[in-house]
Amino acid sequence: MKKLPIVMDFDTGTDDAIAIICALMHRDCLDIKAITAVAGNVPLDATAANTLNIVDFLGHTDIPVARGAAAPLTRELKCAISHGKTGLGDVVVPTSTRAFCEKDAAEVIYDAAVECAGELVYLATGPQTNIALAIQRHPDIVNLIKKVYIMGGCLVGGNTTPATEFNAYVDPEALQVLFRSGLDVTMIGLDVTLRTAVPLWVKEAVSRVETPEAQLATKVIDFCLRRNKEWGYDEANLHDVVAFCSIVNPSVLTLKKYYVDVETEGTITRGMTVADFRDVCPDKEKNIWCAEDIDLGRFWSWFVDLFKNYERR
């Protein structure tokens, strides 16, 4: 079976780390051209280090890892607090001695798109700064990427403001560039990802798997559960894992296509992803596939079985 060529972009905090682990366990069907890092949950130095350290700790030193944007397109960086100073809470991953790519993330994304000649899939789970820079530098990239999947935005409500999801809030201008680019985009927003608080049986099932992948994921989940209980921060939601799952197991999600744009000027609605639910703008082409529902039973079965089956292999 021909492998799916993919570039993945992370602002590696806790759920990003688990998404990376899941992706690395799919190399039998994914041709991972590169993994790139962007500032978001924590500053770039931390997100990039976390990304490289996880990739190398799990033995994938052949995958190029690139540093990307250290700040949004036009704004100061606003980081999260729930991932701790390092992005991984109190979880420690051995430090890699490998160097990052010489080129920055935007160039790495573009080079992969050129190489794959229209077949590349792109996943981004943080602010969309790197892909926006790639589009601005190389407008022809919109004809070279087959599909874009993002974790970000929401159809209704937010987690950073009442209207806005974190990734969209951090760099709304970048998200607007992406949404207006003409690329085929699927948005996995808070509408579904907030439903994925890790059940205890899932954590226990993964913890019983004796692989480095499962044990690292268990440590991250354990931190997320403790941070929620002890400090009242976010539940242990696997936001970014859902976005990855939408690529390899799309049947877990229900999608609908809308015309969606991004608010960049509002003081209350900065970063709001505004969907035209009632077709009040019939002249606007529906541009974004949006996740509206998730089959949690199927999602959790996929997640647990992934670790169990990888151990058997």
C-alpha positions in Angstrom: 0.0 0.0 0.0 1.3 3.4 -0.9 2.1 5.5 2.1 0.4 8.9 2.6 3.0 11.7 2.5 2.5 14.1 5.4 4.1 17.0 7.2 3.0 17.7 10.8 3.3 20.9 12.7 3.0 21.1 16.5 3.3 23.6 19.3 4.3 20.6 21.4 2.6 20.6 24.8 0.9 17.7 26.4 -1.8 16.6 23.9 0.5 17.5 21.0 3.0 15.0 22.5 0.5 12.2 22.5 -0.5 13.1 18.9 3.2 12.8 17.9 3.4 9.4 19.6 0.3 8.2 17.7 1.6 9.5 14.4 5.0 7.8 14.9 3.1 4.5 15.5 1.6 4.9 12.0 4.7 4.9 9.9 3.6 1.7 8.3 1.0 3.8 6.4 2.4 7.4 6.7 5.5 8.8 4.9 6.4 11.5 7.4 8.4 14.0 5.3 9.1 16.3 8.3 7.8 17.4 11.7 7.9 21.1 12.4 7.4 23.2 15.5 5.8 26.6 16.2 5.4 28.8 19.2 2.1 28.4 21.0 1.4 26.5 24.1 4.9 27.5 25.2 7.7 29.5 23.4 9.4 28.1 20.4 12.6 26.9 22.1 10.5 24.6 24.3 8.0 23.4 21.6 10.9 22.6 19.2 12.9 20.8 21.9 9.9 18.8 23.0 9.2 17.8 19.4 12.8 16.7 18.6 13.2 15.0 21.9 10.1 12.9 21.6 10.8 11.9 18.0 14.4 10.9 18.8 13.6 9.2 22.1 11.2 6.9 20.3 13.8 6.1 17.7 12.8 8.0 14.6 16.0 10.0 14.0 15.5 9.8 10.3 12.6 12.2 10.4 13.7 15.8 9.8 12.5 18.2 12.6 12.4 21.9 11.8 12.0 25.1 14.0 9.3 27.4 12.8 7.9 30.8 13.8 8.8 32.1 17.2 5.9 34.6 17.2 2.6 35.2 15.4 2.5 37.1 12.1 1.7 40.5 13.6 1.2 40.0 17.4 3.0 39.3 20.5 3.0 35.6 21.6 0.4 34.6 24.2 1.2 31.2 25.7 -1.0 28.8 27.6 -0.4 28.1 31.3 -1.8 24.5 31.6 1.2 22.8 30.0 3.7 24.2 32.5 6.9 26.0 31.7 8.4 23.3 29.5 5.1 22.3 27.7 5.2 18.8 29.1 4.4 19.6 32.7 6.7 17.5 35.0 7.3 14.9 32.3 11.0 14.7 31.3 12.1 13.3 27.9 15.8 12.7 27.3 17.5 15.5 25.4 18.3 14.8 21.8 21.8 15.6 20.4 20.5 15.9 16.9 20.4 19.2 15.0 17.3 20.8 13.6 16.9 21.3 9.9 18.9 24.2 8.5 15.7 25.5 6.8 12.8 26.9 8.8 9.4 25.3 9.0 7.8 27.3 6.2 10.5 26.3 3.7 10.5 22.7 4.9 6.7 22.6 4.3 7.1 24.1 0.8 9.9 21.8 -0.2 7.8 18.8 0.9 4.8 20.1 -1.1 7.0 20.5 -4.2 8.5 17.0 -3.8 5.1 15.4 -3.4 3.6 17.2 -6.4 0.1 17.8 -5.1 -0.2 14.7 -2.9 1.0 16.1 0.4 -1.2 16.1 3.5 -0.5 18.7 6.2 -1.5 18.5 9.8 -1.2 21.5 12.2 -2.3 21.4 15.9 -1.1 24.8 17.0 -1.3 28.4 15.7 -1.2 28.4 11.9 1.8 30.7 11.6 4.1 28.3 9.8 1.7 27.4 7.0 0.6 31.1 6.7 4.3 32.0 6.1 4.7 29.3 3.6 1.6 30.6 1.7 2.8 34.2 1.8 6.3 33.3 0.6 5.2 30.7 -2.0 1.7 31.3 -3.2 1.9 28.3 -5.5 1.9 26.0 -2.5 -1.9 26.1 -2.5 -1.8 23.9 -5.7 0.7 21.6 -4.1 -1.0 20.5 -0.9 -3.8 17.9 -1.2 -5.4 18.4 2.2 -4.9 20.4 5.4 -6.2 19.2 8.8 -6.0 21.5 11.8 -6.9 21.4 15.5 -8.2 24.9 16.2 -11.2 27.1 16.1 -14.7 26.1 17.0 -18.2 26.4 15.6 -19.7 27.6 18.9 -17.9 28.9 22.0 -14.2 29.0 23.0 -11.7 28.2 25.7 -9.6 31.4 25.7 -12.4 33.8 25.3 -16.1 33.0 25.3 -15.9 33.1 21.5 -12.4 31.9 20.7 -10.3 28.7 20.8 -6.6 29.1 21.9 -4.8 28.4 18.6 -7.1 30.8 16.7 -6.7 33.4 19.4 -2.9 33.3 19.4 -2.5 34.0 15.6 -5.9 34.9 14.0 -4.2 36.6 11.1 -2.4 33.3 10.2 -5.6 31.3 10.5 -7.3 33.8 8.2 -4.6 33.4 5.6 -5.1 29.7 5.7 -8.9 29.9 5.5 -8.8 32.3 2.6 -6.1 30.5 0.7 -8.3 28.1 -1.3 -6.7 25.0 0.3 -8.9 22.1 1.2 -9.1 22.5 5.0 -10.7 20.3 7.7 -11.1 22.1 11.1 -11.2 19.9 14.1 -12.5 22.3 16.7 -13.4 22.5 20.3 -16.9 21.4 19.4 -15.6 17.8 19.4 -12.3 17.9 21.2 -13.6 19.0 24.5 -15.5 15.8 24.7 -12.3 13.7 24.9 -11.5 13.9 28.6 -9.5 10.7 29.1 -11.5 8.0 30.9 -9.7 6.1 33.7 -10.1 2.8 31.8 -8.3 4.3 28.8 -5.4 5.5 30.9 -5.2 2.1 32.7 -5.4 0.2 29.4 -2.5 2.2 27.9 -0.4 2.0 31.0 -0.5 -1.8 30.8 1.2 -1.7 27.4 5.0 -2.1 27.9 6.4 0.0 25.1 8.2 3.4 25.3 5.3 4.9 23.4 2.7 3.8 25.8 4.7 4.6 28.9 5.4 8.1 27.7 1.8 8.7 26.8 0.7 7.4 30.2 3.1 9.9 32.0 1.6 12.8 30.0 -1.9 11.7 30.6 -1.2 11.3 34.3 0.2 14.9 34.5 -2.9 16.2 32.7 -5.2 14.4 35.2 -3.2 15.7 38.2 -3.1 19.3 36.9 -6.9 19.2 36.6 -7.4 17.8 40.0 -4.8 19.8 41.8 -4.8 23.2 40.0 -8.2 23.2 38.2 -6.6 23.6 34.8 -7.9 21.9 31.7 -9.2 18.4 31.7 -7.0 15.7 30.1 -8.6 16.3 26.7 -6.8 14.8 23.6 -7.6 17.7 21.3 -4.7 17.2 19.0 -5.0 13.4 18.9 -8.5 13.8 17.5 -7.1 15.9 14.7 -4.5 13.2 13.9 -7.2 10.5 14.1 -9.3 12.4 11.5 -6.6 11.5 9.0 -6.1 7.8 9.7 -9.6 6.9 11.0 -12.0 9.6 9.7 -15.1 7.5 10.5 -14.9 8.7 14.1 -16.0 12.2 13.1 -19.1 13.8 11.5 -18.1 16.7 9.2 -20.1 19.4 7.5 -18.8 22.1 5.1 -19.4 25.8 5.8 -18.2 29.1 4.7 -15.9 30.1 7.6 -13.8 33.2 8.1 -11.8 34.4 11.1 -12.3 37.6 13.1 -9.0 39.5 13.5 -10.2 42.9 14.7 -12.7 42.3 17.4 -11.7 43.0 21.0 -14.1 40.4 22.4 -14.1 38.1 19.3 -10.4 38.1 18.4 -9.8 34.8 16.6 -13.4 33.7 16.4 -14.0 31.3 13.6 -17.3 32.5 12.2 -19.4 29.9 10.2 -22.3 30.8 7.9 -24.8 28.3 9.4 -27.8 29.7 7.5 -26.2 30.5 4.1 -26.8 34.2 4.6 -23.8 34.7 2.3 -24.8 32.6 -0.7 -22.1 34.2 -2.9 -19.4 32.9 -0.5 -18.1 29.4 -1.4 -18.2 26.8 1.4 -14.5 26.6 2.2 -14.0 24.6 5.5 -15.0 21.1 6.5 -15.9 21.4 10.2 -16.1 18.6 12.8 -19.6 18.6 14.3 -19.7 15.3 16.2 -17.4 12.5 17.4 -18.1 8.8 18.0 -16.4 8.6 21.4 -16.7 4.8 21.7 -15.0 4.3 18.3 -12.4 7.0 19.1 -11.3 5.4 22.4 -11.3 1.9 20.9 -9.0 3.2 18.2 -6.7 4.9 20.7 -6.3 2.0 23.0 -6.0 -0.6 20.2 -3.3 1.5 18.6 -1.0 1.0 21.6 -1.9 -2.7 22.0 -1.4 -3.5 18.4 1.9 -1.6 18.2 3.2 -3.6 21.1 2.3 -6.9 19.3 4.2 -5.7 16.2 
